[in-house]
Amino acid sequence: MRAITVQDREAGVSGLTLTDLPHPHAAENDVIVRVHAAGFTPGELTWPGTWTDRAGRDRTPSVPGHELSGVVTGLGYGTTGLTVGQRVFGLTDWTRNGSLAEYTAVEARNLAPLPADVDHVTAAALPISGLTAWQALFDHGRLTVGQTVLIHGAAGGVGSIGVQLAREAGARVVGTGRAADRETALGLGVDAFVDLQAERLEDVGEVDVVFDVIGGDILRRSTDLVRAGGTLVTIAEPVTVHPADGRAVFFVVEPDRARLADLARRLRDGRLKPIVGAVRPLAEAAAAFAPERRTPGKTIIQVSEAP
């Protein structure tokens, strides 16, 4: 099968190549998925799991990409809940070969059924962004109706999903980003938008929840905006400065089949819409990682055409 692989940690993006790999083996509780569409995170070449397995052993050449949508073609021993021929979408494990391949082995619990009327490209844009936004806002941030949430990167892949979920939950949403993001964020339903390059973040005032995807100085300045009893949630970096009278949470997204199924229903019903940017073939996946090739919205790799 064809796959994008990376062998040299020092080479970075230039080390990504399209190559031939053996067909994956389905371990216990795995499924084999024929990948139709896949998503990736630009920074994942720096993740430890890209280079080593769970025991810390070298696993190169490795296949990046951790979001997928496709069709089940095989079942491992003991696998339940999914069947051969079923349309699925979800996450691959951080320390195993990923989704930028024609076939991949995935733990069945990391996948959810995909409704027949949701296309693979759209579905592949949802797993990381959708689960991250949900877990940040509701599992960790405990956002409820009537509260105010500040979402950094409101027009990005994760932030845009966060805005839609927060609005549906009845929260007041303040979004941030660059000037070019303003119209997108307003179109998603933010109540106010802050251009981080030209406007004062501090003028937002107190909020119940901060959802940060940027880190650095923006993360530190955001701690002062959390009102008493509120929560700052970030996926950018471990928290070193905490709100004076609130909580601070750094987390890494976790697979959740039930929540994926819920997000798929929202997608099918038109209540949720990922922002898909460029759609490229597998042969161009390596180039899509390069910073100068990135476009607004999430880049999706079309691995194979759906029948």
Buried (B, 14 or more C-beta within 10 A) or exposed (E): BBBBBBEEEEEEBEBBBBBEBEEBEBEEBBBBBBBBBBBBBBEBBEBEBBBBEEEEEEBEBBBBBBBBBBBBBBBBEEBEEBEEEBBBBBBBBBBBBBBBBBBBBBBBBBBBBBBEEBBBBBBBBBBBBBBBBBBBBBBBBBBEEEBBBBBBBBBBBBBBBBBBBBBEBEBBBBBBBEEEBBEBBBEBBBBBBBBBEEEEBEEBEEBBBBBBBBBEEBBEBBBBBBBEEBBBBBBBEEBEEEBEEBBBBBEEBEBBBEBBBBBBEBBBEEEBBBBBBBBBEBEBBBEBBEEEBBEBBBBBBBBBEBE
